Amino acid sequence: MNARERYLTVFDDKKRNMLDRIPTHVQYIREGFISKYKHEIMKSYHGRLFNNIYFDIPYVLGFESIFARFPLSYKIRSIKVQDNEGNKIRIKENGQSLKRKSTYYEGGFIHFIEILDDLWANLKLIDNSKYITKLINYYEKLAPYIFPVLTVDGIFDRVWKSMGMPIFSRNFHKKTKLYKKLIKFYAELTKINIEGLVNATGDRGKVVAILDDVAFKASSMISKERWDQDFFPFYKEILSVILNANLIPQIHTDGDPTELIPSFQSAGFRGLQGWEGGADPQYINDNFPEFVIIGFGDVSHVLPYGDQEQVEDYIKSLINILKENRHFIIGPSTVIFQEIPLRNVRTFINAARKYGKY
């Protein structure tokens, strides 16, 4: 099996028994890790390359799939708002300042419904089908070697980030008009992008991962009841577009989303990438045997701080729990970052190949 076939087979109930081994996946590899280890990774490698560092480094390391973006089907002209110090700043649909001082999240500025109305009025649909098709053509050439899993931004985490957590909390508890309208706004943007993809290339992308962080490491950020009330109807509609196009929908979240898995399944999600700490693999395996698990590799303790024996033992234990249901794609729960030693990444991949054979 090649990388594309292996990934897709995990989602196929009739073909799962044909898997030769557990597939591997990584969200992406950060620039700091690449800068630190690029020479060491590439110095003795003489095989296939794609002349694209985003794909080359994970491919050479042994990962078989990775998150990949595609062009948006809308644009929104920025607007001016006032920040907390009374300064005029510009924001776009994410609610954050266009002149951020760092790469870290600094809080959102959509605090009033009039701001949202102005942004929505500036929404313009664009036909990016030519560029989407060109990119999907490129991804299909990569897919047998490293399968690009298409990604699109979701709803929940965009809502709270657009306001900032303190403002979001007040609006969330009161179920304000602003809160409800922001959900509808981001659901519409997600749907527009998915429809743009489907209209351009049909089912050629194969898998669409919706990125929506809804959990902390110990629990979900939102109760199942509120997710079902506030977000389920919108995701049900969005996923109908994906499923009707014969694409596979999966969701990404950090943290432990165990409480929300039944709701994700009911909405139409076929699997989840992440499982960053807290979640119990045995419980997930026993209670959701048809739900595809992607990730689960601990990046908080084992990968950055464990020795090679600890990494191998950890991967072996995960595979022992999750292997037989054939609904597991192994990978780090989040990204590969600079503090993770290269030797541990290599041990991770080698152990996945060694113990993941069927």
PETA-V773166 format. One record per residue. RES is the residue in one letter. PSI is psi as a letter, one per 20 degrees, with the letter a starting at -180 (* if undefined). NEAR is the number of other ideal C-beta (glycine too) atoms within 8 Angstrom. D_LAST is the distance of its C-alpha to the last C-alpha in whole Angstrom. Layout:
BEGIN
res = {RES/RES}
psi = {PSI/PSI}
near = {NEAR/NEAR}
d_last = {D_LAST/D_LAST}
END
This chain:
BEGIN
res = {M/N/A/R/E/R/Y/L/T/V/F/D/D/K/K/R/N/M/L/D/R/I/P/T/H/V/Q/Y/I/R/E/G/F/I/S/K/Y/K/H/E/I/M/K/S/Y/H/G/R/L/F/N/N/I/Y/F/D/I/P/Y/V/L/G/F/E/S/I/F/A/R/F/P/L/S/Y/K/I/R/S/I/K/V/Q/D/N/E/G/N/K/I/R/I/K/E/N/G/Q/S/L/K/R/K/S/T/Y/Y/E/G/G/F/I/H/F/I/E/I/L/D/D/L/W/A/N/L/K/L/I/D/N/S/K/Y/I/T/K/L/I/N/Y/Y/E/K/L/A/P/Y/I/F/P/V/L/T/V/D/G/I/F/D/R/V/W/K/S/M/G/M/P/I/F/S/R/N/F/H/K/K/T/K/L/Y/K/K/L/I/K/F/Y/A/E/L/T/K/I/N/I/E/G/L/V/N/A/T/G/D/R/G/K/V/V/A/I/L/D/D/V/A/F/K/A/S/S/M/I/S/K/E/R/W/D/Q/D/F/F/P/F/Y/K/E/I/L/S/V/I/L/N/A/N/L/I/P/Q/I/H/T/D/G/D/P/T/E/L/I/P/S/F/Q/S/A/G/F/R/G/L/Q/G/W/E/G/G/A/D/P/Q/Y/I/N/D/N/F/P/E/F/V/I/I/G/F/G/D/V/S/H/V/L/P/Y/G/D/Q/E/Q/V/E/D/Y/I/K/S/L/I/N/I/L/K/E/N/R/H/F/I/I/G/P/S/T/V/I/F/Q/E/I/P/L/R/N/V/R/T/F/I/N/A/A/R/K/Y/G/K/Y}
psi = {q/r/g/g/g/g/g/h/h/h/i/o/h/h/i/h/i/i/p/h/r/p/r/q/q/q/g/r/p/q/h/g/g/g/h/h/j/g/g/h/g/i/h/j/p/k/b/q/q/j/k/o/h/h/h/g/g/h/g/h/h/j/q/i/q/q/q/p/r/r/q/q/k/r/q/p/p/q/r/p/r/p/a/i/j/j/q/p/r/p/q/b/h/i/j/q/p/i/m/q/i/r/i/q/p/j/q/r/j/n/i/q/h/h/g/g/g/g/g/h/h/j/p/p/q/q/n/k/h/g/h/g/g/g/g/h/g/g/h/h/h/h/h/i/g/o/o/o/o/p/q/q/q/b/f/g/h/h/g/h/h/h/h/q/g/g/g/g/g/g/h/g/h/i/l/r/h/g/g/h/h/h/g/h/g/h/g/g/g/g/g/g/h/g/h/g/g/g/h/g/j/c/j/h/h/g/p/p/p/p/o/n/o/j/q/r/h/i/r/q/i/q/q/h/g/h/g/h/g/h/h/g/h/g/h/g/g/g/h/h/g/g/h/h/j/k/r/o/p/r/q/p/q/r/a/o/j/g/h/i/g/h/g/g/g/h/h/i/p/i/r/p/p/d/l/n/q/g/q/o/h/g/g/g/g/h/i/m/i/i/p/p/p/o/c/i/p/o/j/h/g/g/g/h/i/q/r/h/g/g/g/g/h/g/g/g/g/g/h/h/g/i/g/h/i/k/k/p/o/q/r/q/h/c/r/p/r/h/i/p/q/h/h/h/g/h/g/g/g/g/h/g/g/g/i/j/q/*}
near = {7/8/13/10/9/14/16/11/12/15/10/8/5/4/8/11/5/7/13/7/9/12/12/14/16/13/11/10/10/10/5/8/12/11/8/8/9/10/6/7/11/8/6/4/7/3/5/5/7/9/4/6/7/8/12/11/12/14/13/11/11/11/13/11/15/15/10/9/6/11/9/8/13/12/7/10/7/9/11/6/10/6/10/3/4/5/6/7/12/11/16/11/9/9/10/14/10/9/6/8/4/5/3/4/5/8/7/13/14/13/8/7/8/6/13/13/8/9/15/8/6/10/11/8/7/8/6/11/9/8/8/15/10/8/10/13/8/8/12/8/6/12/12/7/9/13/11/12/14/14/12/13/11/12/13/13/11/12/13/13/12/14/15/11/8/6/10/12/8/9/12/10/6/7/8/8/6/13/13/10/10/13/13/9/12/14/13/8/12/14/11/11/14/13/10/15/15/13/6/11/10/6/9/7/12/9/13/14/14/16/10/13/11/13/14/9/10/7/9/15/10/10/7/10/6/9/15/9/7/10/12/12/6/11/14/10/10/13/12/9/12/14/10/6/9/6/12/11/14/16/13/14/11/9/17/14/15/11/8/13/13/7/11/12/10/7/10/12/13/9/15/16/14/13/13/13/11/11/11/6/12/7/9/14/12/6/7/8/8/5/13/12/15/12/15/13/14/10/14/8/7/12/14/12/5/11/5/9/6/9/15/11/8/12/15/10/8/12/15/8/9/14/12/4/8/10/12/14/16/16/15/13/13/9/10/12/10/8/4/13/6/10/7/13/12/10/12/13/12/10/13/14/11/7/11/11/7/8}
d_last = {12/15/16/17/15/12/15/16/13/13/16/16/16/16/13/11/9/9/7/5/5/8/11/14/18/21/24/26/28/31/34/35/32/32/35/35/32/32/34/31/28/30/32/30/28/29/26/26/28/29/33/32/31/30/27/27/27/23/22/23/22/18/18/17/19/23/25/28/31/34/37/39/41/44/46/49/52/52/55/57/57/59/57/57/60/62/60/60/56/54/51/48/46/44/47/47/50/49/51/49/49/46/42/42/42/46/47/48/51/51/53/55/55/57/55/52/54/55/52/51/54/53/50/49/47/46/45/42/40/41/39/36/36/36/34/31/32/31/28/26/27/25/22/20/20/20/21/24/24/27/29/32/34/35/37/38/37/40/42/43/43/45/48/47/45/49/50/47/47/51/50/47/49/51/49/52/52/51/48/47/48/46/43/44/45/42/40/42/41/37/38/40/37/35/37/38/35/34/38/37/34/33/29/28/27/24/24/27/26/29/30/32/32/33/32/33/31/32/33/33/37/38/38/36/39/40/37/38/41/41/38/36/39/39/35/35/37/35/32/33/34/31/29/32/31/28/26/24/26/24/26/26/28/29/29/28/28/27/30/30/27/28/31/28/27/30/31/28/26/22/21/22/22/23/23/26/27/28/25/23/19/19/22/21/17/20/22/21/17/18/19/17/17/17/19/19/20/23/26/29/28/25/25/28/30/27/27/24/23/23/21/18/18/19/15/14/16/15/11/12/14/12/8/9/11/9/12/12/13/14/17/21/23/25/27/26/30/32/32/29/29/27/25/24/22/21/19/18/16/15/14/12/10/10/9/6/4/0}
END
